[in-house]
Amino acid sequence: MAEILAVIGILYLIGLQQSGHTNVIDLWASDGTGMPILRTAMCYKRFLFLLRCLRFDDKSTRVERRKTDKLAAIRFIYDKFIENSKRSYVPGSFMTIDEMLHACRCRCDFLQYMSGKPAKIGIKMQAFVDAVTFYTWNLELYCGQHPEGPHKVSNSPAAIVKRLVEPLEKSNRNITFDNWYTSKDLAADLLKKGLTCLGTLKKNKREIPPEFLANKSRELKSSLFGFQEDTMMVSFVPKKNKSVILMSTMHDQPEIDPSTGKPQLILDYNETKGGVDTVDKMCAAYSVSRTTRLWTQAVFYILLNIGGINSQVLYFATADKNLCRRRIFLKNLALQLMKEHLLIRSKIPTLPKDIRFTLRSHLKLDEEAVPQPLSDRKRGKCKGCVNTNTTKRCDKCNNFTCAKHSTVQVICNNCEFNEEV
């Protein structure tokens, strides 16, 4: 377990240096151009071996489970991650739902192409994010249509929103989403479940009055408001012959901001709409993803990226002081994940000199706490009488010792004296 945690810590350190596509041999270089902490943790061959062997389910039952679940190969860890995310944090009043696209070109039958996203091609996820802290509270990975079974669900926008917000029903939170999700029926359904919503509308929705659409007669920065029961709609003209239409069940007053001339509804939407996009940017900034042909590993890297952000939000929510930048937090997180394995490594007496020095500096150990390297010589001078050559070594300190200055069990006088004391 300590070694697996160390591998995750190494991935975070490599992502921190934005070296996800750098050759591993260059990262482990000992000529001063690599990262010394990586050589201290493990050799690069061991790191690559562990990455190649990463699996997330029981292979013997995978074929049977795949008959009803396309995500059978990673379902267990994926569900556990979402479960822990929900249990560890209580989100705020404003939440955002949007699509994530994580870059991936591995062999996978549910890769998506989205021209509006920076990655263009990758694995698509529907994310439910806190609009203020950017904590990812819920996820749904898109993998097309599942086979018949418990995992087969509708992929319509309304159905996705209902599944994501189900644990927060009757909590009086507001959900912000874009025009792919927004509809009058969804807004009414969320309102019955104790949730309000705010989102833009496509121009082809039949519930939009003709007066709300763009036309040349409308003045620049003018607003039209419409009300029906618990739903409010606004049409704003940002440019000539163009209109932006939003619908809300949270607002009920035609308020206009005097400084900008925009309706308050639009200002609230601009303030809360970017939660998922911000998480996407943060994941890409220090991504742990490495080139792989396995889509399960690609999803695992995505979960690590999101987990790094979530852990920082949890740390800031509980820490009274010493708040740090994300770069510093990720470095400390990586070193903490590696600490137990580094302590185990520090007990190996055959480590090279530079690795022992790095261990002492990171673990803050005394020089005596790190075993000295063993000599490869077969003959050496006794520590008690410098002029005597011998082939015997002390069983405890491994120093050369002659028969005169050792016991029957080949223990030098120095070690024997320390035992008596």
C-alpha positions in Angstrom: 0.0 0.0 0.0 2.9 2.4 0.8 4.4 1.8 -2.6 1.0 2.5 -4.4 0.6 5.7 -2.5 4.1 6.6 -3.4 3.3 6.1 -7.1 0.3 8.5 -6.8 2.6 11.0 -5.1 5.1 10.7 -7.9 2.3 11.3 -10.4 1.3 14.5 -8.6 5.0 15.7 -8.5 5.4 15.0 -12.3 2.1 16.9 -13.0 3.3 19.7 -10.8 6.3 20.1 -13.1 3.9 19.8 -16.1 6.0 16.9 -17.3 3.3 14.5 -18.1 4.6 13.8 -21.6 8.3 13.9 -20.7 10.3 10.7 -21.0 10.5 8.9 -17.7 14.3 8.3 -18.1 14.8 12.1 -18.3 12.8 12.6 -15.1 14.9 10.0 -13.3 18.2 11.3 -14.7 21.0 11.5 -12.1 23.1 14.1 -14.0 21.3 17.1 -12.4 18.7 17.5 -15.1 16.1 15.1 -13.4 14.1 15.2 -10.2 16.2 13.8 -7.3 13.1 13.0 -5.2 11.9 10.5 -7.9 15.1 8.5 -7.7 14.8 8.6 -3.9 11.4 7.0 -4.0 12.0 4.2 -6.6 13.7 3.4 -9.8 12.1 4.3 -13.1 11.7 0.7 -14.1 9.7 -0.1 -11.0 7.5 3.0 -11.6 6.7 2.0 -15.2 6.1 -1.6 -14.1 3.5 -0.5 -11.5 1.8 1.8 -14.0 1.6 -1.0 -16.5 0.1 -3.3 -13.9 -2.6 -0.9 -12.7 -6.0 -2.6 -12.8 -9.1 -1.7 -11.0 -11.3 -4.8 -10.9 -11.3 -8.6 -10.9 -10.4 -9.7 -14.3 -11.9 -13.2 -13.8 -15.4 -11.7 -13.6 -15.0 -8.8 -16.0 -16.6 -10.5 -19.0 -19.7 -11.3 -17.1 -20.0 -7.8 -15.7 -19.4 -6.1 -19.0 -22.6 -7.7 -20.3 -24.6 -5.1 -18.3 -22.0 -2.4 -17.6 -19.6 -0.7 -20.1 -17.6 0.7 -17.1 -17.2 -2.7 -15.4 -13.4 -2.4 -15.6 -13.3 0.7 -13.3 -16.8 0.8 -11.8 -15.7 0.0 -8.2 -13.1 2.8 -7.8 -15.3 5.2 -9.8 -18.3 4.7 -7.5 -16.1 4.9 -4.4 -14.6 8.2 -5.5 -18.0 9.8 -6.0 -19.3 8.3 -2.7 -16.3 9.8 -0.8 -16.7 13.1 -2.6 -20.3 13.4 -1.5 -19.7 12.2 2.1 -16.7 14.5 2.7 -18.2 17.9 1.8 -21.4 19.9 2.2 -21.7 22.1 -0.9 -22.8 25.8 -0.9 -26.0 27.4 -2.1 -24.9 27.8 -5.7 -24.0 24.8 -7.8 -23.1 24.4 -11.5 -23.8 21.5 -13.9 -21.8 21.4 -17.2 -19.8 19.1 -19.4 -16.1 18.2 -18.9 -14.0 16.9 -21.7 -10.6 15.4 -20.6 -8.1 14.9 -23.4 -7.7 11.2 -24.3 -6.9 9.3 -27.5 -6.7 5.8 -26.1 -8.6 2.8 -27.5 -12.2 3.5 -26.3 -15.6 3.2 -28.0 -17.1 6.2 -26.2 -14.6 9.0 -26.9 -16.3 12.3 -27.8 -15.5 15.2 -30.1 -16.4 18.6 -28.9 -15.2 21.5 -31.0 -15.9 24.1 -28.3 -13.6 22.5 -25.7 -9.8 22.9 -25.6 -9.1 19.2 -25.7 -11.4 18.6 -28.8 -11.3 14.8 -28.3 -11.5 12.9 -25.1 -13.7 11.4 -22.3 -16.8 13.4 -21.5 -18.2 13.8 -18.0 -21.2 15.6 -16.6 -20.0 17.4 -13.5 -21.9 18.8 -10.5 -19.6 21.5 -9.0 -19.8 24.1 -6.2 -19.8 27.4 -8.0 -17.8 29.2 -5.3 -15.2 26.7 -4.0 -15.0 24.6 -7.3 -15.5 21.3 -5.3 -16.7 18.5 -7.6 -19.5 17.0 -5.7 -20.9 14.5 -8.2 -19.9 13.1 -11.6 -21.4 11.0 -14.4 -19.1 9.6 -17.0 -20.7 9.4 -20.5 -20.1 6.0 -22.2 -23.0 5.9 -24.6 -26.0 3.6 -24.2 -25.4 0.8 -21.6 -26.7 -2.7 -22.4 -29.9 -3.9 -20.8 -29.5 -4.0 -17.0 -29.3 -1.8 -13.9 -26.9 0.7 -15.5 -29.1 1.4 -18.6 -30.4 5.0 -18.1 -31.6 7.9 -20.3 -28.9 10.3 -21.6 -31.2 13.2 -22.1 -30.2 16.5 -20.5 -33.1 16.6 -18.1 -32.5 13.0 -17.0 -28.8 13.7 -16.4 -29.6 16.8 -14.3 -32.2 14.9 -12.2 -29.7 12.1 -11.4 -26.9 14.5 -10.4 -29.0 16.6 -8.1 -31.0 13.8 -6.6 -29.0 13.7 -3.3 -29.6 17.4 -2.7 -33.4 17.5 -3.2 -35.3 19.7 -0.8 -32.1 21.7 0.1 -33.2 25.1 -1.5 -30.0 25.3 -3.6 -29.8 27.0 -7.0 -28.5 25.1 -10.0 -26.9 27.0 -12.9 -26.5 25.4 -16.3 -26.3 26.3 -20.0 -28.8 26.1 -22.8 -28.1 22.4 -23.5 -29.9 21.6 -20.2 -32.4 24.4 -19.7 -36.1 23.8 -20.4 -39.3 24.8 -18.8 -40.3 21.3 -17.9 -37.0 20.7 -16.1 -37.2 24.0 -14.2 -40.8 23.1 -13.0 -39.6 19.6 -12.0 -36.6 20.9 -10.0 -38.9 23.5 -8.3 -41.1 20.7 -7.0 -38.0 19.0 -5.6 -37.0 22.1 -3.6 -34.3 23.4 -6.1 -34.2 26.5 -8.1 -32.4 26.9 -11.5 -30.9 29.5 -13.7 -29.8 29.0 -17.3 -29.7 30.3 -20.8 -32.3 29.3 -23.4 -31.9 28.2 -27.0 -33.8 30.5 -29.4 -35.8 27.6 -30.9 -37.7 26.8 -27.6 -41.4 27.2 -28.2 -42.0 28.7 -24.8 -40.1 31.9 -25.8 -42.5 34.7 -27.0 -41.7 36.2 -30.4 -41.1 39.6 -28.8 -38.1 38.2 -26.9 -36.2 37.2 -30.0 -33.7 39.4 -31.7 -35.0 42.1 -34.1 -33.7 45.4 -35.4 -36.3 47.5 -33.6 -35.0 46.8 -30.1 -32.7 49.2 -28.5 -29.1 48.4 -27.5 -28.9 47.1 -23.8 -32.7 47.0 -23.5 -34.3 44.3 -21.5 -37.7 42.5 -21.6 -39.1 40.6 -18.6 -41.7 37.9 -18.6 -43.3 36.2 -15.6 -45.4 33.0 -15.3 -46.2 31.5 -11.9 -42.8 30.7 -10.3 -40.7 31.2 -13.5 -39.1 34.3 -14.8 -37.6 35.0 -18.3 -35.5 37.9 -19.5 -34.3 38.9 -22.9 -31.3 41.3 -23.1 -29.8 43.0 -26.2 -26.0 43.1 -25.8 -25.4 43.9 -29.5 -27.6 45.3 -32.3 -29.9 42.6 -33.7 -28.9 40.0 -31.1 -30.5 38.9 -27.9 -29.6 36.7 -24.9 -32.5 34.9 -23.2 -32.4 33.4 -19.7 -34.9 31.6 -17.5 -34.8 31.5 -13.8 -36.9 30.1 -10.9 -34.7 31.8 -8.3 -35.5 35.5 -9.3 -38.9 37.2 -9.2 -38.1 40.9 -9.6 -37.1 42.8 -12.8 -34.0 44.2 -11.3 -31.4 46.0 -13.5 -27.9 46.8 -12.3 -27.4 50.6 -12.7 -23.7 50.5 -13.3 -23.8 48.0 -16.2 -27.3 48.3 -17.4 -27.7 44.5 -17.3 -30.5 42.6 -15.5 -29.4 41.2 -12.2 -30.4 37.7 -13.5 -27.6 37.9 -16.1 -25.0 39.1 -13.5 -25.9 36.1 -11.3 -25.6 33.8 -14.2 -22.2 35.1 -15.2 -21.0 34.8 -11.6 -22.0 31.1 -11.1 -21.8 29.6 -14.6 -18.0 29.0 -14.7 -17.6 26.4 -11.9 -17.0 23.4 -14.2 -14.9 25.3 -16.7 -12.7 26.5 -13.8 -12.2 22.9 -12.6 -11.3 21.9 -16.2 -8.6 24.6 -16.3 -7.3 23.6 -12.9 -7.1 20.0 -13.9 -5.2 20.9 -17.1 -2.7 23.2 -15.3 -1.1 20.4 -13.2 -2.4 17.3 -14.9 -1.1 13.9 -13.8 -2.2 12.3 -17.0 0.4 10.2 -18.9 0.2 8.7 -22.4 -1.7 5.4 -22.2 -3.7 3.1 -24.4 -5.9 1.9 -21.5 -9.1 4.0 -21.1 -9.3 2.8 -17.5 -6.0 4.4 -16.7 -7.1 7.6 -18.4 -10.2 7.7 -16.2 -8.0 7.0 -13.1 -5.8 10.0 -14.0 -8.9 12.2 -14.4 -10.1 11.1 -10.9 -6.6 12.0 -9.5 -6.8 15.5 -11.0 -10.2 16.1 -9.6 -9.2 14.6 -6.3 -6.3 17.0 -6.0 -8.7 19.9 -6.3 -11.2 18.5 -3.9 -8.6 17.7 -1.3 -7.4 21.3 -1.4 -10.9 22.6 -0.9 -11.3 20.3 2.1 -8.0 21.4 3.6 -8.8 25.1 3.2 -12.2 24.5 4.8 -10.7 22.9 7.9 -7.4 24.7 8.2 -7.4 27.8 10.5 -4.3 29.3 8.9 -1.3 28.6 6.7 -3.3 28.6 3.5 -1.1 28.2 0.5 -1.2 28.3 -3.2 -2.3 25.2 -5.1 1.2 24.5 -6.4 2.5 24.3 -2.8 -0.4 22.3 -1.6 0.0 19.7 -4.3 3.7 19.4 -3.5 3.0 18.9 0.2 0.3 16.3 -0.7 2.7 14.4 -2.9 5.4 14.3 -0.2 2.9 13.1 2.4 1.8 10.3 0.1 5.4 9.3 -0.4 6.5 9.7 3.2 5.8 6.1 4.4 7.5 4.6 1.4 10.5 6.9 1.9 10.8 5.8 5.5 10.9 2.2 4.4 13.6 3.1 1.8 15.7 4.9 4.4 16.3 1.5 6.1 18.1 0.0 3.0 21.8 0.1 3.6 22.8 -0.2 -0.1 21.4 3.2 -1.3 23.7 5.5 -3.2 25.1 8.6 -1.5 22.9 11.1 -3.3 19.7 9.2 -2.5 20.7 9.0 1.2 21.3 12.8 1.2 17.9 13.4 -0.4 16.2 11.1 2.2 17.9 13.0 5.1 16.7 16.4 3.7 13.1 15.4 3.0 12.5 13.2 6.1 14.7 15.5 8.3 16.7 12.5 9.6 20.0 12.5 11.3 23.0 11.1 9.4 23.1 8.2 11.8 19.5 7.3 11.1 20.2 6.5 7.5 22.4 3.3 7.2 25.8 3.8 5.6 26.5 2.0 2.4 28.1 -1.4 2.5 31.6 -1.8 1.2 32.1 -4.2 -1.7 35.7 -5.1 -0.5 36.2 -8.6 0.6 39.2 -7.7 2.9 39.7 -4.7 5.1 41.4 -3.3 8.3 40.0 -4.2 11.7 38.4 -1.2 13.5 40.2 -2.2 16.8 43.7 -2.7 15.4 44.1 -0.6 12.2 47.1 -2.6 11.0 45.4 -6.0 10.8 43.7 -7.1 7.6 40.7 -9.5 7.9 37.8 -10.9 5.9 35.4 -11.1 8.9 32.6 -8.5 9.4 30.6 -7.7 12.5 27.1 -9.1 12.2 25.6 -5.8 13.5 27.5 -2.8 12.1 29.1 -4.7 9.2 32.6 -3.3 9.9 35.7 -5.4 9.5 36.8 -7.0 12.7 39.6 -9.5 13.6 39.2 -12.5 15.9 41.0 -10.7 18.7 38.5 -7.9 18.8 35.3 -9.9 18.3 33.2 -12.6 20.0 32.4 -16.0 18.8 29.2 -14.7 17.1 31.5 -12.3 15.1 30.4 -9.1 17.0 33.0 -6.4 17.3 34.0 -5.1 20.8 32.3 -1.8 20.1 28.8 -3.3 19.5 29.3 -5.7 22.4 30.1 -2.8 24.7 27.0 -0.8 23.5 24.8 -3.8 24.3 26.2 -4.1 27.9 25.6 -0.4 28.5 
